[in-house]
Amino acid sequence: MNAFQDGIRLFKEGRFAESVEKLHAVASAEHTNHKAWNALGVALSRTGDIDQAIVCFENALLLDSANQTYLKNLDRAKAKRFGGVRITPLAEEKPIATATAVPEDRFSPEAIIEKARKIVEKPVDPLVFVDASPPLYTHSAPESSTSSPTGDQAEEFLNRALSLFGQASYHEMPDLMQEALSYVDKAIAVNPAFYDAWQLKVSVLIATGSDNHEDLTDALEACDRALAIKPDQAAMWFNKAGILESLGRYDEAITAYDRSYAYSADEPMRLGLILMKKGATLEAVGRDALALQVYEQVPVQDRFFGDAMEKKAEFLEQSGEMDLAIPSLRTAGMSHLKQQQYEKALHVFDHLLLLNQTDEEASYNKGIALLSLYDKSQSRDLLENALINFDIALQAQPDNMTYLIQKGRCLLDLGRFEEGLQYLDRALWINPSDGITLMNKGIALYQLSRHDEALKYFDLVCSHYPEHSAAWIMKSRIHLDWKQYDAALMEIDEAIRRSGDDPRAFDQKAVILRALGREKEAAESEQKARDLSEMSPE
């Protein structure tokens, strides 16, 4: 049984902490093993570490973006972090909608709803929810040794080393790291051509070599031994380049980065990281012009594109070319937003605002970054700061729909519902069919116990976007509150028909069925909700 299968076994036995240690070791040694990242995320969620579980699911999706199991696991982890139905505007770059100013008295709910109803029959774009993912440093996955008594013994030593490495790195236990190294050496002694063992030895020595020059030298030797077995392993060339850079052997490091790049054609996600590391190494030896050329090679869709644009802007600022530096900074900030690198985005937008305090675009985008960080931390200070930035943007364009929506969202999240509703009304007057804003307003009204009004807005969402199951859930919830159980059941069934994998819908259906005295069906619905809430490690 290999280490991954062992981790799955431990999970199925309910030994979640042990499973985390085993799967953490696999993911640490095999960074391109998307199955290991997913399984580690599931195990972490069972130990209550939801934030780290989300990172693992996002890493798995970076490697296998179409995997529906990983997508469902990520959605469920996010739902565990913050429960309840909450639909909010997207934090993505989109065209700014503008309109001529309209009198305040035309923002009445009746006027907006009437205007929205008149355009129900017009075609509208579907709601699209976009999710990006954080950076991931990738390795090539190891292969098993040949099946033989010697190979089995080497595999056994390696599995023990992986387990110890997982415990040592997860719990930061240096003594266990040394024990892991001893078992790796035993595996290599049994089978000197065991690439997987050499790969793990490099990982262990890099982990211990941050303040130990001798371990880095040993890691370099292990890289060379591994590359003698498999000379086309891009990850190992990358490891070698990093070690050489740490040892101050920059020219050799640049050559190794080039070899890693050459062997990474089938793994484009690694390209940006290699180029960024090569560029930094070139800067370290004073070859700035060549470094800039390398940064400019980072692909636009790469997660390091924003970093590359920041470096380009830095060079342009140093040379006094501010008219070129500012667009590069804007591009960097938007790239960070799209990659969900919100702290990096904040740094860029703060720099732009330092250059021009009235830069409305930078203020708006800074607000978006702050809102995104709020979604993760629920820090009120972030909301207050975001509100300030949206106010700056609105001072420049008072009738910009996008700015109005985001300010309204901030006010709602701050509990200032009446104020928030005013800004959502202004946005809806400009575009009465905007589904996310309609949904947000309905939720705000529901939270204010203004259920009659809320229902009208959920009806509009269902009219414009009938596949949007959250609106059906909210309609059902209102009728459940009113004890109109037949209507509530019909609407929750509609939500399930449109999105049959949402455990919240089945939980709500169980409540309705129980109120109707249909206990057996209620129990079945509860079981379905539990089944859907379970994450799959495989």
N, C-alpha and C positions, 0 to 999 in steps of 0.2 A: 504493500500500500504506500503510495507516494504521500508527500507532505500535504498536498491540497486535499486529497481524499481523506487523510487523517483529520484535517481540520473540519471537513464536512461531517465526518463521523462524530467528532466531539460535539458539534453543534446539535446533531440529531439526538444525541444522548443528553442534551440539556446542559452540557458543560461549557457554557458560553465563554467564560473568561479564558479557559484553556484553548477553546477554538479561536478566540481573538489572537492569542499569542502565536498559534501555529499558522494561521492565515496571514498574520502580519509579517511573519518571516517569509512566506511565499511571495507576497506582494513586494516586499523589500528587495528580494533577490530577483524576481521576475517582473519588472515594472510594466511589461506589455501584456501581462496575463490578466485580461479583463475579467475572467471568471473569478480570479483570486480577489480582485478589488471588490467585485459585487458581493462575494461571500463574506469578505471581511466587513463590508458595510452592514450586512444583515446581522452578523454576530455582534458588532458594536451596538446596533440598535437594541439588541436584547440585553446588553449591559447598561443601557441608558445613555450611552454616549452618542446622542443623535447628531450633533454638529459634525463629529468625525465620520459618522456613517454617511452623511450627506456628501462629504468630500470624496469618500470612497466610491459612492454611486456615480458621482460626476466624473471621476477618473475612469470608471468602467465605461461610461458613455463616450468619453473621449476616444476610446479604443474601439468601441462597437456602438456607434451612435444610433443605429436603427433597432437595437435590441429592446423589445417591448417589456421584457421582464425587468431590465435595469431601469427603464423609464417609470414603470409602476412602483418599483422599490423607492426611487427618488421621490416620487410624488407622495408616497405614504410616509416617508421619513419627514418630509417638509410638513405634512399634515400633523404629524406627531409633535413637531416643534411648536407650531402655533395652530391650535385647533380652530374649527369653525369655518363658516363660509365667508370668504373675503375676496372680492374681485376688485382689482385696482388697475389704474392705467399702466401701460407698459413703459419700462425705462429703456427705450430704444430711440435711436436717431430716426426722426421722421420729418416730413415737410411741415413747416409751421403754417397753421391755418390762421388767416387774418380775416377780419370783417369790419365793416363800418360800424361805428358806435350806434347803439340803439337805446331808446329811453328805458330807464330802470323799471317803469311801471309795466313794461311789456314782458317782464320775466315771471309773471304769475304762473303757478303750476298749471292752471287751466289752459292758458295760452300755449304753453310749451307742449302739453299733452296733445292738444288739438293739432298743433303744427306737426307733431310727430306722427299722429294717426294719418294725416293726409299723405304721407310719403311712405306708408307701409308697403304699398305695392311696388315701389321703385326698387330696382336691384341695388343691393349694398354689398360691400366687401365682407367676407366672413371674418369673425374675430380670430386673430392669430396670436397664440401665446408662444413667445420665443424664449428658449432657455439656453444659455451658453454655459461653459464649464471652465473651471480653474486650471492652472498649469499642471503638467505632469511630466516628470523626467522619466524617460523610457529606457528599458534594457531589452535585450533579446531574451526570449524564454529559453531555459536550459532544456536539454534533451536527456532522456534516461540512459543509463549505462546499459550495455548489453547484458542479457540474462545469462548468468553463469554464477557458480558459487562465489567466485571472486567479485563479480559485478554486484551480486546481491549483498555481499558484505560491505562493499564500498557504498552502495545505495543506503544501507542501514546506517552507516556512519554519517552520511550526508544528511539523512532525515533527522538524526539526532542533532547534528550541527544546526540545521535549519530551525528546529524547535528552540534550541538554546539562543540562537541569534534573534528569533522573534521575541522571546522573553526579555533578552538583554536590551534590545533596541526599544521595545515598547515600554519597559519599566526603567530604562536607563540604569542598567546594572553592569558595570564594567567587568566584574569578576566572571559573570556568565559569558560575556563576550570572549574572554580569553579561553574559557572552556569550550565555547563554540569553535574557536580557532583550532583547538587541539583535536576535535573530532573531524574537522575539515582535513587536517594534516593526516589523520588516520585513513580517511577515504582516499586521499592522494597516494599515500604509501601503498595501499592495496591496488590502486589503479591509477598510475601516473598520467594516463591519457584521458582521465575523466574530466571533461570540460566543465560540467556543472559544478564540480568541486572547486576548480580553479576560479570560476566565476564568483562563487560564494566567498572564497578566500579573499578575493579583491574587495568585495563588499564589506567584509569584516575589517580588513586592514584600513580601508578608507575611513570607516567609522571610528577606528581607534587612532588614526593617524593625524587628526586635526592638530594635536599638540605633541606629536611624536614623529620626528624626522625618520627614524629607523623603520617605523611601520610603513611610512610612505615609500621608502626604498624597497621594502619587501613587497608592497602592493604593486609597484612597478614591475618587479621581477615576475610576480604572479600574472600580471597582464601579458607579459611577453610569452610566458609558458602557455597561457590560454590561447593567444593569437597564433602560436605555433601549431596548435591543434585545429583551430578554426580561424584562419586569417581574414575572413570576410565579415566578421562580427562588428557591426557599426558601434554597438554599445560598448564593446571592450576598447575599441579605439578611442571612444569618447572618454572612458575612464582613464585610459593611459594619458590622454591629452591633459585632463584635469590634474592628474598626479604630477606630470612634468611641469605644468604651470605652477603648482604649489611648491615645487622644488626649485623654481626660478629658471628652469630650462625652457625659455620661451620659444625659441626658434623650433625646437623639437616638438613643443606643444602645438604650434601652428601647423606643422606637418601632420601631426596626429589628428587634429581637428579636420584637416582636409581629407584624410583617409576615412574618418567617420562619416563625413558628408558624402563622400563618393559611394559608400556602401549603404546609404540611407534612402536610396531612391524608392524603395517599397514601403518606407515608413516616413511619409512627409511631415508627420507631427514633430519629428525630431529636428528637422532642418533649421527652424528658427532658433532653437536653443544652441545648436552648434555654431551658427553664424554669430549669435550674440557673444558666445564665449570666445570665438576666434577674434572678433572685433575688439573685445576687451583686452585680449592678449597683445594684439597689435598696438593698442593704445599704450600698454605697459612698456613697450619698447620704443615708443615715440613715433610710430608710423601712423599718424593720425589720418592722413589722406586715404591711405589704403583701408584703414578701419572704417571710415565713412562709406567707402564703396561696398564693404562687406555688409554694413548695417542696411544699406539700400537694397540688398538682395533678399532680405527677409520677406517672405510672401505676405500679401495683404491679409489673407485669411488666417495667418499664423497667430497663435496666442502671444508671441513675442513682438508682433508688428508694432504695437504701441511703444514698447521699450526702444525699438529701433528708431522710431520717429522722434522719441525724446532725445536720443543720442544725436540724431541729425540736427534737431533744433538747437542743441547745446553747441555743436560745432558752428552753426550759422550765427548764433548770438555772439560767440567768441570772435567771429570775423566781422561783426557789425552789420550783418545782413538781416535786420529785424523784420523786413517786409516778407522774407522767406521763412524766418524762424516761427512766426506766429501761426501761419497755416499748418506747419509741421506739428506744432504743439496742439492745435485743434484736432488734427487727425489722430495724434497720440491719445488725447483724452477720450475721443469717441471710440477708438479701438479698445481702450481699457474698459469702457462702459460695456461694450458688446461682449467682451470676454469676462465680464463680471469681476474685474480687478478694480474694485471701487476705491480702495485706499490710493492706488496709483492714479486713478482718475482724479481724485481730489487734489493730489499733489500738482497735477498738470493744470487744473482749472484755477487753483490758488495762484499758480505762477502767472497765468494769463491775467488774472484780476490784479496782480501786483503790477503788471505792465499797463493795465487799463481798468480802473475801478468801475467804470460804467459799461463794461463789456457784458451786454445782456445775454448773449449766447453762452458765455462762460458761466455767468451766474445761474442761468437755467440748468445747464448741465451739471454744475456743482450741486444744485438742489436735487437733481435726479440721483446722483451718486450718494448723497446723504440719505435720501429716502430708501435707497437699496440697502444701505448699511443698517438703517432703522429696521427694515424687514428681518434682518438677521439678529439684531441685538435688542430691539424694542426700547432703545434709549430715547427718552423724551428730548434730551438736549439735541440730538441729531435732527429731530423733527422741527424744533424751534429754529435751528440753523438753516434747515432747508426752506422754511417759511420765509426767512429773511431774504434768501437768494431769489425765491420766486417773486417776492415783492419788488426786488430790484429789476427783474426782467419785465414785470408788468408796468413799472414806471415808464419803460421805453415803449411798450406795446400793450396798452390797457385792454385791447379787445383781441388779443392773441388767444385762440381757443386752447392751445396746448398749455400755455402758462396758467390760464384760468382753471383748467382741470387739475393741474398739479397743486395749485394753491388750495383748491377745494379739498383735495385729498388730505393735504397736511392738516387743515383745520378740522376735518372729520376725525383723523387719527388723534388729534389733540383733545378731542371731546367737545370742540366748539361747533356743534352740529348746525345751529341756525346760520352761523357765518359761512360754514362750508357749503351748505345748501344754496346760499346766494350765489356763490361762485360757480357751482355746478349748473345752476339755472342759466347763468350768463353763457356758459359754454354750450348748453343744450339749445339755447336760442340760435346760436351760430350753426350747430349741427344737431338737430333733434333726434337723429337716428344713431348717434354714437352709443353703441351697446354697452361699453364699459362704464361710461358716465351715467347712463340710465340705471345700470345695475348698482353703481355706487350710491346713486341718490335713493334708490329703493331700499338699500340696506340701511342708509342713514335714517330714513323715515321709519323703518321697522325698529331701529334702536331707540327712536324717540316715541315708540308705541303709537305711531300714526299709521296704523295698519291699512286703513282704507286707501290712503294716498300711496303707500308703498306698493300695494297690490297693483295699482294702475301702472306703475313703472315696471314692475316685473312682467305685467301683461305686454307692455311695449317691447321689452327685451325678447319675450317669447314670439312676438309677432315678427320682429326684424330678424332674430337669430333663433329659430325654433330648435336648433341642435344644441343650444347652450343650456346644459342640464341644471346648472346652479340656479337659474331663474325659476325652473320648474320646482326645484327643491324649496325655494323660498316661498313660492305660491302655496305649496303644500303645507309649509310650516304655518303660514298665516291661517289657512283654513283649519289646521289642527288646533291652533290657539283659539279659534272660534268654535271648536268642537263640531265643525262641519266635516265629519269623518269620511263620508263618501267622496266629497270633492277632494279632500286631502289625499285619499287613496288613489283616485284617478290621476292626480297630478304627480304623485311620487312614482307611480307606475310609468308615467310619461318620462320622467327624469331617468328612470332605470332603463327604459327602452332606448333612450338616446345615449346613455353612458352607463352601461351595465356593470362597470367595475368600480363604482364609487361606494365604499362601505358606509358612508354617511347616509346615503339614500336608503340602504337596507335597514340601518338602525332606525331611521325615521319611519320606515314602513312598518317595522315591528311595533313601534309605539301606537301607530294608527290601528293596526290589526288587533292589538290587545284591547284598545278602547272599544273596538267593535265586537269583542268577545271571541275572536278567532285565534285562540291561544296556540294551537298547533302550528298554524301558518306564521304566527308571530315568532315562535321559537325557531322555525326554519329560516326566517328572515334574519334573525339575530345570528344564527350560525353562519349564514352566508356573509354577513358583515364581518364576522370574525375571520372567516376563510380569506376574504379579500384583504383584510388588514395584515394578514401574515405575509412576510416577505420571503421570497424564494432565494435560498443561497446557491441554487444550481440553475 
